[in-house]
Amino acid sequence: GKKTSINMGVVGAGDPTNGEPSHTGLLVVKKMRDYVELHLTSSLLEKPRVYAFGPNEPIGNFFATIKEDFKDEHMSVELQCTIGETRSIVSESIVHAYAWGAGSGRTLMLGGTGYDISVAGERGSASELQLTPRKRHLVETTRSRDTKYIIVTGGVVSGIGKGVTASSVGMLVKSAGYRVTAIKIDPYINIDAGTMSPFEHGEVFVLDDGGEADLDLGNYERFIDLNLGRDNNITTGKIYQNVLDRERKGDFLGKTVQVVPHITNTIQEWIERVAHAPQDGQRGAPDVCVVEFGGTVGDIESMPFIEAIRQFQWKVGRQNIAFFHVSLVPVVGAVGEEKTKPTQHSVQSLRALGISPDFLVCRSTRPLQKATKEKLANFCHVPEEQCVGMHDVSNIYRVPLLLEEQGILDCLLEKLGLDRHPTTILPEWRSLAALVDSLTVETSIAVVGKYTSLGDAYFSVTMALNHASYACERKIKINWIEAQDLEVEQEKTDPAKYMTAWAQLKASDGILVPGGFGDRGVEGKILAAQYARENGVPYFGICLGFQVAVIEYARNVLGWKDAHSSEFDEATKHPVVINMPEISKTHMGGTMRLGSRRAILKSSKCLSARLYGGVTAIDERHRHRYEVNPQFVSSFNQSGLEFVGQDIEGERMEIFELKSHHYYVGCQYHPEFKSRPGKPSPFFLGLLLAASKQPLP
């Protein structure tokens, strides 16, 4: 955009008020799922104004409306963006979905006066504002003084759906007009999930602050639209490390440090502290905190957490806490009888530990029969209306709708003493669920990885592909391809696997190579990148997928046949990917370049900038030890593989585009972690658009 030297927040030179602004104000931007609310307060207006625009409408329409309200068609209205020491004006053609960043670095300039901008994502908030004709319905809400807690436990078997249940309950509470946060308790001794194998624990979900967490935190973020931190994931390792560090400092005054009270008190203090920390971009403590217990009731490692919660219920008040227990109701026998005994024993074990569930969520392959509910209510000491079934549904977005249809939200709000306030969230969710079921036109994407036998290893990638497919109105078909099966050696050892893998790759409309670690399958990923480049197939590489595309280009276009990453070949003469100098080579946990980092695009006209809506500063989450070697960057740029995005210092390569290809892009970061059902990640959206032969921005 054009450069400007206007001081942010003050009147420009020559103002008759001796440097003091002639008027003051504030713009609050609230991002909804299908529209953007703009709350404008100004000393020139008798009452604040609220506007609503579609996410794909240009901000120029908003500027025109401001001039009408200020009754000054000649007033200059601009959105100013600051990156470092450079100030620029955001184009009026930029749509609302991308115009409003995180709030910092943007100022609304009205007649030379800067109005600060605050960005939030909350819906259904209270308002005493004068409504314009474009205003959506706002509801006045009364906030509870006490934070409410929802505790989700599981029984019978692990992997039963506690994470989806916790996410769904959180979303339902938010739909009633309340601010929600979430905590996941994992009783393993690891400090975090960062050093675990995807085969054992699924993907590692990376948070804004660099925390490496359980994939359930990804479910919370996507369902409730939050940005959580590392403290939202509690592990036994973190608790014991905290207690032992304090013991070494002498914080316990010479007392014998024990599980009760020292460990249990630390757990309670941690939960209460995190529950009061806002994670939705707004000020003040959330209204409700959802806490999910990993594992199953009776696991020996979870006992300190169960005891801590038993005590916690009386500390915060029984009226401020609700217990959900998720259990399995198997259907067995030729007649398909629903068996309640496993759930009865699970609840019995939980009650013996001092926790009596208020709600039963019963997983089953089919809708729960009324007689089964009556039996469970009778034997588990739970009201029948608070015993609900959660059977298999057509898509994940129907889970909260299924719970709401059984009256769970009204019962929960009554239990916690909360009123229900209408918002637009549930109608939007119903529309999303219906859209997902209605998609019939298929687009296939090959995901070439090394953990493809376990779907949870690439869970966020799968979700991001789904989100993009909804925006493109396509039914996504993912062809999971084991990278090793594409390698030449596999043709000799297992020709059938080799032929099948290549047939799947060639039949796919697009190719995605996700992140990973270790040298197994790397050559197969390089071959996948080469096939996409040479045959015009849309390609998207993430992290290691970004790096293997660089290696492939160096070998086959630049002619450096020995080009490789120093991670896999330390002796190569062309180490196009190298270890970052500040990263430890001996300690593995938490030592990578982690969390949200900013990437700067060279131009607002490149494909990446257009996909991101015209912005040239991108904040995305990273998780890597290796980077493109700056020594070779100029050779790549000159030959057509252009690094259009770099870090803020201009030293680390973040994004490349192949100019001769319709869609051949890669990024060092992991955009899948910030994708949402109504806000797909731009690069995933670009891949689906290109693969389905729809026009790119």
N, C-alpha and C positions, 0 to 999 in steps of 0.2 A: 504493500500500500504506500501512499504518499507519506513522506516524512513530515513531522511537525515538532515544534519546540514549545508547545503550550504546556505550562506548568499544570500538573494534575491537581485538581481540587481547588484551584484559586482562579480568580478572574485574570484575564490576560492584561498585558501592559496597556496603559492608556485608559484603564477603567476609572470613572470619575469618583469612585468611592475610596480613593487612596489605598488601593490594593486589597480592600476588603470586598468579598463577593457581594454583588447586589441581590443575590438570592441563593438559597441553600436547599439541599434535598438529598434524597437517597433512592436508589432503585434496588428492589429486592426481586430476584428472578427465582421462580419456583418451577422446576422441571417436572412435568407430569408424564404419564406414559404416552399420551397421544396429543398433548398440547403443552404450551409454555405459558405460565402466568407471570405477568410483569406488574409489580406493585410500585407505583411512582409517588413519592412524597416530595412536595416542593413548597417553599414559602410563597410562591406566586399563585398557588392553587388554594382555594378555600378548603377543599377536602382532598385527601389522597385519592388516586385513581388506580383502578385495577384493569388490566388488559389481558386478553387471552388470544394466542395465535397458534396455528398449527405448526408442528416442528419443521415442515418443509416450506413454510412461508418465508419470504425474505424479510430482513429486519427493516428494510426501507418502508414497508407498510406501517410498522410501529412508529418510525420517525414521522411519517405523514400524519398519523393520529395525534402525536404529541403536539405538532404545530397547530392542529385544529383545537385541541384543548387549551393551549396557551394563547389561542387567537392571534397567532403571529406566523403567517405563512412564509416570512422571510427569515425566521430564526434558523441559525445554523445548528444542526443536530448531527452529532458524530459519535461513533463508538471508538474509543482510543485504546490501543493495545500496547503494552510495554513489555519488551523482552530485553533484559539487561539494561543497557543505556539507550536502546533504540526504541523510539516511539513511532507507531504507525497508526493509520486509520483503517479500520475494518470495512471492507466493501459493503455497500447497502444491499448487494445481491446475495450475501451470505445468509443461509437459512438459520432459523432460530435453534435448530437441533445442534448446530455447531458454533453458533456465534458467542455463546456464553460459556466461558471457560470455568475455572475453579473459583472465579471471583477476583482473585489477586491478579494484578497486571492489566485490569480492564477498568475504564472509566467512561461514563456517559457524559459527553460534552454538550451542554445546552447553552447556546449563546456565549460561549467562551468560559462558562463556569463548569467545573468538574463535579459530577455527582458520583459518590462511591457506589459500588455495585456489590451486593451480597447474593450469593447463589446457594440455593437449597433444593432438596428433592422431596420435601414433605408435601403430602396432599391432605385435603379436608381440614385445613387450619382455620382458626377463628379469624373473623374479619368484621370490622365496623366501617369498611370503606365504601365510598360511593361507587356503584357498579356501572360500568359502561355497557352498551348493548352487546359487546363481544364477551362479556364476563361469564365464566362458568359458575356453577352453583358452589358457594362457599358456605360452610356450616360453622356456627359458633360452638366451640367445645369448651367444656370445663375439665381442666387437668386435675388429676388426683395428686394429693400431696405425697402419699406414700408410693414408692416404687413397688410394682407388682411383679411376682416371679412365677414362671411356669416351668416346672421340672418334668423332663421327659426321660423315663427309664424304659428298659426293654427286658423281656424275659423269653425263656425257652431256647431261642437260637439267636445268634448274632446276624447282622445283615438283614434284619427283618423290616427295616424301613423307618427307623427312629429319626434319621436325618431328614427325610422327606416329611415325616409327621411334624417334627419341630419347625421346619421351614413353613409348612402349610398353616400351622396354628399361628405362627408369627405373622404370616401374611393376612390371615383372617382378622387378627387383633388390629393390625394396621388399617385394614379396610373399615374398621369401626371408628377410625379417627384418632388412633393413638400412635405415639412414637415407640418404636420397638428396637431392642438390641438383642444380641444372641451370644451365648457362650457354649463352647464344646469342651467337655471333660473327657480326656483320654487317659485311662489309668496305667498306660505303659510307662516304663522308667525312662525311656528316651526323653531328652529335653524337648525335642520337636520331631516332626516327621521328615526333616531334611535329609537324613542319612539312610532312610528306609528304602528298600527295593520296591518298585511299583508292583512287582508280583505279589508282595506280601501285604502291602497297605494301600494299593491304588496310587493315584497321582499325588504329588505334593502340590498343594494349593498355596500360591505366593500372595501375600498381602501387601498393601501399600507401604507399610513400615518395614518391609523385608522379612516379616515372619513367614516361616515355612510350616504349614498347618495341614490338618486333615481335610480331605475333600468336602466334608460336610459344611465347612465354612463357606465354600463356594456355593452350596445350595442356599445357605442363609443369605448371602449377598445377592444371588440372582432372584430369589423369591421375595425378599423383603426390601431389596434395592438399598443395601448398605455398603459401606467400605470399612471393614473390620480391621483390627490390629492384632499383633502377636499375643497380646494379653487376653484376647477372646478365646484362645485355645489353652486350656489348662492341662498339664500332664503331671504325673507323679514325679517325674524328673525335675520339673520346674519348682514344684512345691518343696521337695526335699532339698534342692539346691538353695532355695530361699531360706529355709529354716537353718540349714547347716552354715550358710554364710553369716547369718545373724548370731548363731551360737559361737562361731569363731571370734566375732566382734565383742562378745560378752553381753549381748542384748538380753539374755535370760537370767542375768544376775546370779549365776552359779547354780541355778536349779537343774534338776534332772530333766532333760529334753525328752518328751514322750509323744507318742502318736496322739493321745488325748491328754492335755488340751492343745499342745503346740502345733501339731500337723493340722488337726481339725480347725483350730482357730485361724490358721493361715489360709486354709481353703475358704472359710467363710469371709474373711477380710478381702480376699482376692475377688470373690464373686461380687461382693457388695461394691467394691471399688470400680470394677469394670462395668457393673450394671448402671452406675451413675455417670459413665463417660459417654457423651453423645457420639454416634457413629454415622449420623445422617447429614452432617454438614450444618446442623443448627446448634444453637446454644441451649444450655440447660440439660438436666438429666432426662433420659428416656422415661416413658411411663411404665413400660413392661420389659422385662428381661426373660428370654427363653433360654433355659439351661438344659442341654442334652448330655446324658450320661452314656459314654461309650461302653461297649461290652454288654453283658447280661447280668441280671441280679444273681448274686451268689458267687461271682468271680472274686477270688481272694484279694486281687490287687485293687479292687474298687471299694473294699470295705471302709477305708478311712473317709472316702468321699460320701458314702452312704451315711456314715455316722455324722459327718459334718452337716449334711443336709437335714438329718433328723434334728440336730440342735438348731439349725438355722430357721426351721419352720416356726419355732417358738420365739426366736430372736426378732424376726420381722413381723410376727403375728400371723396366726393361721388364716385370718381373713385376707391376707395379702399374698397367699401362695396357693397354687393349684398343682396337683400331681397327675401327670398322664403316664399310664403304663401301656406300652405297646407289646402285644403278645401274639402268638400264633394259634390259630384255630384250624388244625388240619382236617381235611376231608378225606376219610378213609372208607374202605370197604366197597363192595359192589353197589350198595344203595347210596353211597356218598354221604355217610353220616358225619356231621360236624362234631368233633371231639373237643370238649371243654376242659378235660382234666389237666392238660399241660398248663393252661392259663390259670386254673385254680391253684395249682401248686406254686406257680410263679408268684402270684399275688400273696399266697400264704407266706412264702419266703420273705417277700418285701415287707409285709406287715409284722413279721417276727423281728425285723430289723428296726421297727419303729416308724415306718412310713406307710400310710394307708392311702392308696390311690383314689383320687376323686373321679377320674375318667379312665375308662378302658378303651383302647383302640385295638381292635381284633383283626389281624391280617388273615386273609383267606383268599382262595381262588375264586370265590363266588360271593354274592351278597349274603350277609348273615341272616339266618332265619329268626323270626320273632321268638320262637321257643328257646333258641340258643341264647339270645340276649337275656331273656327272663331267667334262665338257669345261671348264667354268668353273674347277673345282678344279684341273685339270691345267694350264691356261694362266695362271691367276692366282695360283698358289702359295698356295692356301688349302685346308685340309682339307675334304673333301667334306661332312662332317657340319656344318661351319661355313659352308657355302654354302646359304642358305635362300631360298625363294621367298616373295614377298609379293604375292599376286594380289588382284584386286578382291573385296571381301567385302560382306555384306549391311548391315553397320553398322560404324562406326569402332571400337566396343568389341571387335570380333572380331580386330582387328589384333594386339594383344599375345597373345591366345589362339592365333592362327595361328603366331606365332613360338615360343611355348612348346611347342606340339604338335610342332614340328620339332626340339625339343631344344636350342634356342638358350640357354636359361637355364642348364642344366646345363653346357654347354660354356663359357659365359662365367664362371660361378663357378669352374670348374676352372682356367681361364686366369688368373683373378685370385687364386687360392688362397683362396677363400671357401667356407664350408660353407652348405648349404641348410637353413633352419629353417622348419617349417610355420607358416603364418599363415592367417587367414580371407580374405585379400585376393583370391586367385584364384577361390575358390568364389563369392564375392560378384560378381566381375567376370563370371563365366560366367552367373550368374543375371541380371545386368543385360543382357548381350548377348541372352540368350534372351527376356527381357521385351520388349526393343525389337523383336525380330522377330515377337513374338506379337501386337502391338497391331494392331487392325483397325478399331475405332470411331473415325471421323475427326472432328477439330475443326479448323476453318479460322481462321487469324488473318491479317488484312491488315496487312502492314508497309508503311507509307507513308513513303518516304524519297526521297533525291536521288541515291543511289549504287546503286540496286537492280539495275543491269545487271551488277554485280560482287558475287558472293555473299560474298567475303572482306571486303568493306567493313563488313558487319554480322555477322561471324563469331560474336562472343561473344553477340550478341542471338539468333542462330539456336541456339546451344548452350543458352542459358538457356531458350528456348522448348521445346527438346527435353527438357531436364531436368525442366521442369514437366509436360510431357506424360507422362513416365514415371510421375511421382508420381500423376497423374490417371488413368493407364492409358488414355490416348487417343493415337491416331496423329495427329501434328500435320501439317497442310497449311498451308504458308505461301504466301499470295498476295502476291507482290511487286508493289507499285504505285508507279510513278514519280509523285511528288507533283505535278509540273508537269502531268501528264495529267489531273488533276482540276480544273484552273483553267479559268475561263470562256474565256480567250483560246485555250485548246487546242481548244475546241469549234468555233471559227472556222477555225483553221489545220489541224487534223487531227481531224475529227469521229469517225473510227473509233477512234482511240486514246482519245479522251475517253469515248466510250460504253463501250468495253471496261474502262477503269479504273473507272468508276462501277459497272458491272455486277459487277466483282470485289469492290469495296468493299461493296456491298449484299448480296452473297452470303456474306460472311464472318461468322463467329460472334463475332469480336472484332476490335478495331483497336488496333494499336500504332504509335506515332510515335516513332522513335528520335532520338538526338542528331544534330547536324550544324552546319555553319557556312555563312554566306553566305545571300543572299536568294533564290536560285533555288529555287522550289518551296515557299516559305513559305506563300503564299496557299492552295496545295493542301492543305498540312498543316492549316491553319486550317479549311478546309472539311471535312476528314476529322473533326476534333475536333467541329465543329458537328453533323455528321451523327450521330456517336455520342451526343452529348448529347441531341439532340432525338428520337432514335429508340430510346433505351434500350439501345444496343449497348455491351457492355463496352469500356472504353477505358483504355489505359495510355500515358502520355506520359513520355518520358525526356529530361531536359536540355532541348533545344530543343522536344521534344514536350510537356514540362511548360509551357514558356513560351508556345507557340502556343495551348494550351488556355486559358491566362490571357487572352491577347489576344482570342480568340474570345468568351470570356465577357464581357469588358469591352465589346466591340462590340455583341453581340446580346442581352445580359441587362441590363447596366448602362446601355446606350444611348450609350456613348462611341464613335461611329462612326469616329473617327480614331485610336482606340487602336492602339498598335503598340509595337514594341521600338525603342529608340534605335539599335540596331544596323542597322536597316533604314530608319528614318525619324527623323532627328534633329530635324525641325521639328514633330512631333506635339505636340498640347497635352495628350495623355494618354499619356506614356511609361510604360506599365505594366511594362516591362522595361528596365532601365538597365545601363550599364557599371559594374562595380565600381570604386570610386574608386582603389583601390591597384594596379589592373592597368594595365600599360603599353599604350599605344595605338600605339607605334612598333616595339617588339621583339616578335616573334611566338613565338620558341622558348622553351619552359619558363616562360612568364610568366603562365599562367592559374592559377586556383585548382585545384590538383592534389593527388591522393592521398587517403588516408583521412582523413575528417573526421567528427565526431560530430554527429548530429541528435538533438534531444530532442523527444519527443512530448508533447503537452499532457495527454493522458489515456491510461490503460491500457485504456480501453473502446472507443476508436475502431477502425475497421476496420484501419488500418495496424498498430496495436499487436497486435490479435488475429492478424493474419497473421504478425507477427514473434514470436508466442508469448507475448505479454503484457509484453515488455520495453518500456521507455520511452526507452531510449538506444540509438541505432543507429549503428554505424560502417560507412560505405560510401565508395567511391572517387568522387572528383569530377574533372571536367574542363570548366571553363566560365569565360567572361569576363563574362557578363551575369547579372543576378539580377532577381527581382521587386522592383519599386519599393516600398519600405516605406511611402511616402506614401499608397498606395492600398489597403493590406492591409485596413484596417478596412471599407472599402466591399465588398470581396469577402466577408469573413467574415460581414457582416451580411446579405448577399444569398444565402448558401447555399453558396458555394464557399469552404470553410473550410481555412485553412492550419493543419493539425494538427501539423506538424513544422517546427521551426526549428533554427538552429545554436545552439551553447551560449551565445552572447551574446543570443539572441533577436532578432537583427537581420536575418538572412537566412532567407528562406522555403525550406524543403527539401521539404515534402510537402503536397499538397492532396487533399481529398476533396470530392466533390459529394454532399451529404446526400440530395438527392432522387433520386439515381441508384443503381441496384443496384451497379455497379462502374465508377466514373469517377474514377481516381486519377492522379496525376502526381508525379514526384520530380525534383529538380534534379540528383541524383547518378546514377551509372551502376551499378545493381545487377547488371547482367549480368556484370561482371568478377569477382564473387565467387561466382557460381553453380557448383555442382558436381553431378556425375551423381546422387549420393545425397542431396544437400542443395540442392534448387532454391531460387533466389532467391524470397523470399516474395511480392513483387509480381507476378512472372511466374506463380507458382503461383496467385495470386488471379485473374489474368486467365484462365488456363486453366480454373480451377474455374467462374468465371462464364460463360465462353464455352461450356463443356460442360454448363451448367445443373446443376452440382453445388453443394451447399451451401457457403457461405463460413464461416470460423470464427466 
